[in-house]
Amino acid sequence: MPRPMRVKIFMDSTASAVEGQVNAWLDSLKSATIIKTDTTATAGAGKSGDGAGPAIVVTIWYEPSSN
């Protein structure tokens, strides 16, 4: 039976914050096979001056280890 594929999504307004989230998640995994990754940068929603900024979204599709 095939292993279930999972999706992990990370989002923040700075690349360094997203990098830290991804690295912490990878460190917490025992083992996984990464199938696909996707990175998207979007403009923030809201009106000018309300503190809304850009968003960087990293999506990772993976299969956890069978152990």
C-alpha positions as CSV (number, residue, x, y, z in Angstrom):
1,M,0.0,0.0,0.0
2,P,1.4,3.4,-0.9
3,R,2.4,5.7,1.9
4,P,0.3,8.8,2.4
5,M,1.6,12.1,1.0
6,R,1.5,15.0,3.3
7,V,1.8,18.8,2.7
8,K,3.6,21.3,5.0
9,I,3.1,25.0,4.5
10,F,5.3,27.8,5.9
11,M,4.5,31.5,5.7
12,D,6.0,34.7,6.9
13,S,6.9,38.2,5.6
14,T,10.6,37.7,5.6
15,A,12.7,35.0,3.8
16,S,14.9,34.5,6.9
17,A,11.9,33.7,9.1
18,V,10.6,31.2,6.5
19,E,14.1,29.7,6.2
20,G,14.2,29.2,10.0
21,Q,10.8,27.6,10.1
22,V,11.7,25.2,7.3
23,N,15.1,24.3,8.9
24,A,13.5,23.7,12.3
25,W,10.9,21.4,10.7
26,L,13.5,19.5,8.7
27,D,15.6,19.0,11.9
28,S,12.5,17.6,13.7
29,L,11.9,14.9,11.0
30,K,13.5,11.5,11.4
31,S,13.3,10.8,7.7
32,A,11.1,11.8,4.8
33,T,11.1,11.9,1.1
34,I,10.5,15.3,-0.4
35,I,8.4,15.0,-3.5
36,K,7.9,18.7,-4.5
37,T,8.4,22.2,-3.3
38,D,6.8,25.5,-4.3
39,T,7.6,29.0,-3.3
40,T,5.3,32.0,-3.8
41,A,5.7,35.7,-2.9
42,T,2.6,37.8,-2.7
43,A,1.7,41.4,-1.9
44,G,0.1,41.9,1.4
45,A,-3.7,42.5,1.6
46,G,-5.0,45.6,3.2
47,K,-4.6,49.3,2.8
48,S,-1.4,51.3,2.7
49,G,-0.1,52.0,6.2
50,D,-2.1,49.3,8.0
51,G,1.0,47.1,8.6
52,A,0.1,44.5,6.0
53,G,3.2,43.4,4.1
54,P,4.3,40.9,1.6
55,A,3.9,37.1,2.3
56,I,6.4,34.4,1.4
57,V,4.8,31.0,1.2
58,V,6.8,27.7,0.9
59,T,4.8,24.5,0.3
60,I,6.4,21.1,0.7
61,W,4.9,17.9,-0.4
62,Y,6.5,14.9,1.3
63,E,6.1,11.3,2.3
64,P,7.0,10.5,5.9
65,S,9.3,7.5,6.6
66,S,7.7,4.2,7.2
67,N,9.6,3.8,10.5
